[in-house]
Amino acid sequence: MTLATDACIAAIAQHSAGFADAVRHNLDAPVEHCPDWNVADLVWHLTEVHWFWRTIAAERLTAPPEGDRRPERPKREDLVATFERGALELTAVLSAADQEAPVWTWYPDRQDIGFITRHQVQEAAVHHWDAANAAGVEWKIETEVAADSIEEFLTCSVADAEDVERLGRSLSGPVVLSATDTELSWTIAQSDPTAALLWVPRADGPTTVAGTTSELLLWIYGRADLPTTQPERVAEFRGLSSTD
């Protein structure tokens, strides 16, 4: 499944608003899965992310913006308000943009604003979860958002053939992710040990990891521990994918 552009932008706006609410009075709390950060650091990180991609989309840049253009971190009391303004500006830019307009992205096969719009959904959703978790609130990512984010991740953030050669790693067999709250499954495999990792939307083999769609996305990003009978296969998959 692929979220429509309007749905992606609505999800970015919703998760950004939820993120702001979760962090507003909790800036000193540690961020469990970013151990060197407190919530204030998380707020500034996502603010910088929004600035980076908003600048690329607004200016149709064909290379990342120069480092000396990065804004300075605001005072603590201004952090959340600065984030909120930046999030609104990001969604405004993406809403007005031609999604097919060519721009720089880190993914060679999608050098357009549409890639930014789709990828920023999981950026906002996962960090919204981080903020809620830091506040001690149990919360899950919407099924449709999580499913699309999983498929975007499996398309863009797992190893291609060059990565496989560079890393000297491969899968010993297929990795099957099965959602327990829907009928969705995803199988990640290689046609041979030197090939790119590719995925199909079905279970081609026994399940490697099972959980709700939200849990599976959080598992991919190292936020959730889910049981598996194939720990070596899981380690192989993690060594051939990037959550940076």
Salt bridges, closest charged atoms under 4 A:
ASP21 OD1 - ARG24 NH2 3.12
ASP28 OD1 - ARG76 NH1 3.04
GLU32 OE1 - HIS33 NE2 3.64
ASP41 OD1 - ARG73 NH1 3.00
GLU48 OE2 - ARG70 NH1 3.93
GLU59 OE2 - ARG69 NH2 2.72
GLU84 OE2 - ARG24 NH2 3.08
GLU89 OE1 - ARG54 NE 3.27
ASP112 OD1 - ARG110 NH2 2.78
GLU123 OE2 - HIS45 NE2 3.59
GLU123 OE2 - HIS127 NE2 3.25
ASP130 OD2 - HIS127 ND1 2.98
ASP130 OD2 - ARG223 NH2 2.67
GLU142 OE1 - HIS15 NE2 3.05
ASP148 OD1 - ARG118 NH2 2.77
GLU152 OE2 - HIS119 ND1 3.07
ASP163 OD1 - ARG166 NH2 2.99
ASP204 OD1 - ARG202 NE 3.02
